[in-house]
């Protein structure tokens, strides 16, 4: 005869063991999630710390004399002032500030402390106010990236550091002691295009190219992907050709992205003759890469709509097209938007296919349309990361933060739209 007391003890012991395993599993899950969040936090904190120097920049107050003899002109018409010798004005003004500098090598080192863009700043000042001709004044000019990096990383004590020698460090200390150095927010990082000089480089061109490219991708991929998914799930007959199409769509989702770049180079550019390095071509290439993801996610979302919805719609006289577009598609839209944002987020970070169509070119101008030459943020980050100048390290990290912010905005908009469709 079975002892009920022993059975109760055995069952109780088994339940305790199962509960302990469940508790351990829960804690392992929590630790895994917490560890994942910790790694993400460390990554973003590290990027942010490295990016901080890119968001501020040092300027110096220089006593400038717009001497007409140095400029090589005595007239104040715009055409003549535009071609004047502002570099000589800058050099002579610096030499007057440091009269002890006599040797050619020392003079060259002194002028190298000011950004190469300073002469254009002086040109704009004089062209805006021609009455400054033959007048002296103190004007703020941007420092060279090596001097800027030195100020951000070292105490100014007259000692050499980074790419500054002892003389340059001494001159810099004199400027600091005279309160001629000012640290400003680097608005140029957001308003300038790319440049060979780190202190002048900005993300406006790459950001504009990214927005234009993603708009082309969204406009092409979303309607085509949703229409293909709706047809395959609601209207396509179940036969061998449909099976082949489904297999090929699944296979395309696993194709390396650089293959789409080769396709864009061989077909879109060489055969159809569309311009290289243009957001239009980049958007088409990213559309080809994004479509399988959108189609697969959209089909899964459409399939998840309960059959009773279709039956109820057709039961009150709706046609198959009316049922699909009026009932099935709206209910599947939250899942479709999720798949779309996943596809666009993947496209946003792609570099390889865009390199193949020429978007790796050094482009200073900001694109004005989808056919203008452009680059995108991932490629810009790639180019800056490969640059030897120290200041580009901070620019790279700052560009990564901006790209992450753009991705966060995209996800937020998609979440709001998804919530709206769910409420409806």
C-alpha positions in Angstrom: 0.0 0.0 0.0 1.3 3.5 -1.0 2.1 5.8 1.9 0.3 9.1 1.2 2.5 10.9 3.6 5.6 9.9 1.6 4.0 10.9 -1.7 3.2 14.3 -0.2 6.8 14.8 0.9 8.1 13.7 -2.5 5.7 16.1 -4.3 6.6 18.9 -1.9 10.3 18.3 -2.4 9.8 18.3 -6.2 7.8 21.6 -6.1 10.5 23.2 -3.9 13.1 22.2 -6.4 11.1 23.5 -9.3 10.5 26.8 -7.5 14.2 27.2 -6.8 14.9 26.5 -10.5 12.3 29.1 -11.5 13.8 31.7 -9.1 17.3 31.0 -10.4 16.1 31.3 -14.0 14.4 34.6 -13.2 17.6 36.0 -11.6 19.7 34.8 -14.5 17.3 36.6 -16.9 17.4 39.7 -14.8 21.2 39.6 -14.6 21.5 39.0 -18.4 19.2 42.0 -19.1 21.0 44.2 -16.6 24.4 43.2 -17.9 23.2 44.0 -21.4 22.0 47.5 -20.3 25.3 48.0 -18.5 27.3 47.3 -21.6 25.2 49.7 -23.6 25.6 52.3 -20.9 29.4 51.9 -20.9 29.5 52.1 -24.7 27.4 55.2 -24.9 29.2 56.8 -22.0 32.6 56.1 -23.7 31.4 57.6 -27.0 29.9 60.6 -25.2 33.2 61.2 -23.3 35.2 61.1 -26.5 32.7 63.3 -28.3 32.6 66.2 -25.8 35.7 68.0 -27.3 33.9 68.2 -30.7 31.1 70.3 -29.3 33.3 73.2 -28.2 36.2 75.0 -29.8 38.7 77.7 -28.9 39.1 81.1 -30.5 41.7 83.7 -30.1 41.4 87.5 -30.1 43.9 88.9 -32.7 44.8 92.6 -33.2 44.2 93.0 -36.9 45.2 95.9 -39.0 43.5 96.1 -42.4 46.4 98.0 -43.9 45.7 98.8 -47.5 49.4 98.1 -48.4 49.2 94.6 -46.9 45.9 94.0 -48.7 47.2 95.2 -52.0 44.2 97.5 -52.6 43.0 101.0 -51.7 39.5 100.7 -53.1 36.5 99.4 -51.3 34.4 97.9 -54.0 33.3 94.3 -53.4 35.1 92.7 -56.3 38.5 94.2 -55.3 38.1 93.4 -51.6 37.2 89.8 -52.4 40.6 89.3 -54.1 42.7 91.2 -51.5 45.7 89.5 -49.7 44.1 88.7 -46.4 46.7 86.1 -45.6 49.4 88.8 -45.5 47.2 90.9 -43.3 46.9 88.0 -40.8 50.6 87.3 -40.9 51.7 90.9 -40.4 49.2 91.3 -37.6 50.5 88.3 -35.8 54.1 89.5 -36.3 53.2 92.9 -34.7 51.7 91.0 -31.7 55.0 89.1 -31.3 57.8 91.5 -32.3 60.4 89.1 -30.9 59.7 86.6 -33.7 62.3 87.2 -36.4 63.3 83.9 -38.0 61.3 82.5 -40.9 60.8 79.2 -39.2 59.4 80.9 -36.1 57.1 83.0 -38.2 55.8 79.9 -39.9 55.1 78.2 -36.6 53.3 81.3 -35.3 50.9 81.5 -38.3 50.3 77.8 -38.1 48.6 78.3 -34.7 45.7 80.0 -36.5 43.1 78.1 -38.6 43.6 78.2 -42.3 40.1 79.6 -42.5 41.0 82.8 -40.6 41.8 84.8 -43.7 38.3 84.1 -45.1 36.9 85.3 -41.8 38.8 88.6 -42.2 37.6 88.8 -45.8 34.0 88.5 -44.8 34.5 91.1 -42.0 36.0 93.7 -44.4 33.5 93.0 -47.2 30.6 93.4 -44.7 32.1 96.7 -43.3 34.4 98.3 -45.9 35.0 101.3 -43.6 37.4 99.0 -41.7 40.0 99.6 -44.4 43.2 101.0 -42.9 41.7 100.6 -39.5 42.8 98.4 -36.6 40.7 96.2 -34.3 40.6 93.1 -32.2 38.7 90.2 -33.9 38.1 86.6 -32.8 39.7 84.0 -35.1 39.5 80.2 -34.9 42.6 78.4 -33.6 44.2 75.5 -35.5 43.0 72.0 -34.4 46.4 71.1 -32.9 46.3 74.2 -30.6 42.6 73.5 -29.9 43.4 69.9 -28.9 46.3 71.1 -26.7 44.0 73.5 -24.8 41.4 70.7 -24.3 43.9 68.1 -23.0 46.7 70.0 -21.3 47.3 72.7 -18.7 48.7 75.7 -20.5 52.1 76.1 -18.8 54.4 76.9 -21.7 55.6 73.3 -22.2 55.5 71.4 -25.5 52.8 68.8 -26.0 50.9 67.0 -28.8 52.1 68.7 -32.0 53.1 72.0 -30.4 56.7 72.8 -29.7 58.0 74.8 -26.8 57.8 78.2 -28.6 54.2 77.7 -29.7 53.3 76.6 -26.2 54.9 79.8 -24.8 53.0 82.0 -27.3 49.8 80.2 -26.4 50.4 80.8 -22.7 50.9 84.5 -23.4 47.5 84.6 -25.1 45.9 82.8 -22.2 47.5 85.2 -19.7 46.3 88.2 -21.7 42.8 86.7 -21.6 42.7 86.4 -25.4 41.4 82.7 -25.5 37.7 82.0 -25.5 36.0 78.6 -25.4 32.8 78.5 -27.5 30.1 76.0 -28.4 31.1 74.6 -31.8 28.0 75.4 -33.8 30.0 74.9 -37.0 30.0 71.2 -36.4 26.3 71.2 -37.3 26.4 73.9 -40.0 29.5 73.1 -42.0 30.2 70.4 -44.5 33.2 68.2 -44.5 36.7 69.6 -44.6 40.3 68.4 -44.6 40.9 70.7 -41.6 39.4 69.1 -38.4 38.5 72.5 -36.8 36.3 73.3 -39.9 34.7 69.9 -40.5 31.0 69.5 -39.9 28.2 67.0 -40.5 25.6 69.2 -42.3 26.5 67.7 -45.7 26.4 64.1 -44.5 23.3 64.6 -42.4 21.4 66.2 -45.3 22.6 63.3 -47.6 21.4 60.8 -45.0 17.9 62.4 -44.7 17.5 62.5 -48.5 18.7 58.9 -48.9 16.4 57.6 -46.2 13.4 59.5 -47.7 14.1 57.9 -51.1 14.4 54.5 -49.4 11.1 55.0 -47.4 9.1 56.3 -50.4 10.2 53.3 -52.5 10.4 50.4 -50.0 7.3 50.9 -47.9 4.6 50.9 -50.6 6.4 48.2 -52.7 7.1 46.0 -49.7 3.6 46.3 -48.2 1.9 45.7 -51.6 4.1 42.6 -52.3 3.3 41.2 -48.8 -0.4 41.8 -49.2 -0.5 40.2 -52.6 1.5 37.1 -51.5 -0.6 36.6 -48.4 -4.1 37.5 -49.6 -4.3 37.2 -53.3 -1.5 35.0 -54.7 -2.4 31.4 -55.6 -0.6 28.6 -53.7 1.6 27.1 -56.5 5.1 26.4 -57.4 5.8 29.9 -58.6 4.6 31.4 -55.4 6.9 29.0 -53.5 9.9 30.1 -55.6 9.1 33.8 -55.0 8.9 33.2 -51.2 12.2 31.2 -51.2 13.9 34.0 -53.1 12.6 36.7 -50.8 13.9 34.8 -47.8 17.3 34.2 -49.5 17.6 37.9 -50.4 17.3 38.9 -46.8 20.5 36.9 -46.1 22.5 38.3 -49.1 25.6 40.4 -48.0 24.8 44.1 -48.4 27.9 44.8 -50.6 26.2 42.6 -53.3 23.4 45.2 -53.5 26.1 47.8 -53.9 27.6 45.9 -56.8 24.1 45.6 -58.3 23.6 49.3 -58.0 27.0 50.0 -59.7 26.4 47.6 -62.5 22.8 48.3 -63.3 21.6 51.6 -61.8 24.7 53.6 -62.6 26.3 51.9 -65.6 23.1 50.8 -67.5 20.6 53.5 -66.5 23.2 56.2 -66.2 22.0 57.7 -62.9 24.6 60.0 -61.2 27.2 58.4 -58.9 27.3 59.4 -55.2 23.7 60.7 -55.3 21.0 60.1 -52.6 18.7 58.9 -55.4 21.0 56.0 -56.3 21.8 55.3 -52.6 18.1 55.2 -51.8 17.4 52.7 -54.6 20.2 50.5 -53.5 19.1 50.6 -49.9 15.5 49.9 -51.0 16.6 46.7 -52.7 18.4 45.7 -49.5 15.4 46.7 -47.2 12.6 45.2 -49.2 13.0 41.5 -48.1 12.9 42.6 -44.4 9.8 44.7 -44.9 8.0 42.0 -46.9 8.8 39.2 -44.4 7.7 41.3 -41.4 4.6 42.5 -43.2 3.5 39.0 -44.3 3.9 37.8 -40.7 1.8 40.7 -39.4 -0.9 40.2 -42.1 -1.0 36.4 -41.3 -1.5 37.2 -37.6 -4.9 39.0 -38.4 -7.6 36.6 -37.2 -9.6 34.9 -40.0 -12.8 36.0 -38.3 -12.1 39.5 -39.5 -12.0 38.4 -43.1 -15.0 36.2 -42.7 -17.1 39.0 -41.0 -16.1 41.6 -43.7 -17.0 39.2 -46.6 -20.1 38.1 -44.8 -21.6 41.7 -45.0 -20.8 41.9 -48.7 -17.2 43.3 -48.9 -15.1 42.2 -51.8 -11.7 40.6 -51.3 -10.0 43.8 -52.2 -12.2 45.8 -49.8 -11.5 43.3 -47.0 -7.8 43.4 -47.6 -7.4 47.1 -47.7 -10.2 48.1 -45.4 -9.9 45.6 -42.6 -6.8 43.3 -42.8 -4.2 46.0 -43.7 -5.2 48.5 -40.9 -5.1 45.8 -38.3 -1.7 44.6 -39.6 -0.3 48.1 -39.8 1.4 48.2 -36.3 3.4 45.1 -37.2 4.2 46.4 -40.7 5.5 49.7 -39.2 7.7 47.7 -36.8 9.2 45.7 -39.8 9.6 48.9 -41.7 11.5 50.7 -39.0 13.7 47.6 -38.5 14.5 47.7 -42.2 15.2 51.4 -42.3 17.3 51.2 -39.2 19.4 48.5 -40.8 19.7 50.7 -44.0 20.6 53.8 -41.9 23.8 52.1 -40.6 24.9 50.5 -43.9 28.2 51.6 -45.4 29.4 48.8 -47.8 26.7 49.2 -50.5 27.1 53.0 -50.5 30.9 52.7 -50.9 30.3 50.8 -54.1 28.2 53.5 -55.7 30.7 56.3 -54.9 29.3 57.9 -51.8 32.7 57.6 -50.2 33.9 60.6 -52.1 35.2 63.7 -50.3 32.3 66.2 -50.7 32.3 69.6 -49.1 29.0 71.1 -50.5 25.7 70.4 -48.9 23.4 68.5 -51.4 20.3 70.4 -52.5 18.4 67.6 -54.1 18.4 63.8 -54.5 20.6 64.0 -57.6 23.4 66.1 -56.1 26.7 64.5 -55.1 26.5 63.6 -51.4 27.7 61.3 -48.6 25.9 59.8 -45.6 26.6 59.7 -41.9 28.0 56.1 -41.7 30.4 56.8 -44.6 31.4 60.2 -43.0 32.1 58.4 -39.7 34.2 55.8 -41.7 36.2 58.6 -43.4 36.9 60.5 -40.1 37.8 57.4 -38.2 40.5 56.7 -40.9 42.0 60.2 -40.6 45.3 60.7 -38.8 44.5 64.0 -37.1 43.8 63.8 -33.4 40.8 66.1 -33.5 38.9 63.8 -35.9 38.6 61.2 -33.1 36.2 63.6 -31.2 34.4 64.4 -34.5 33.9 60.7 -35.2 32.4 60.1 -31.7 30.2 63.1 -32.0 28.9 62.0 -35.4 28.1 58.6 -33.9 26.1 60.3 -31.2 24.2 62.3 -33.8 23.5 59.1 -35.8 22.2 57.4 -32.7 20.0 60.4 -32.0 18.6 60.2 -35.6 17.9 56.5 -35.1 16.2 57.3 -31.8 13.9 59.9 -33.5 13.0 57.4 -36.2 12.1 54.7 -33.6 10.1 57.3 -31.6 8.1 58.4 -34.6 7.4 54.7 -35.6 6.3 53.9 -32.1 3.9 56.8 -32.0 2.4 55.8 -35.4 2.2 52.2 -34.2 0.4 53.3 -31.1 -2.0 55.4 -33.1 -3.0 52.5 -35.4 -3.3 50.2 -32.4 -5.7 52.6 -30.7 -7.7 52.9 -33.9 
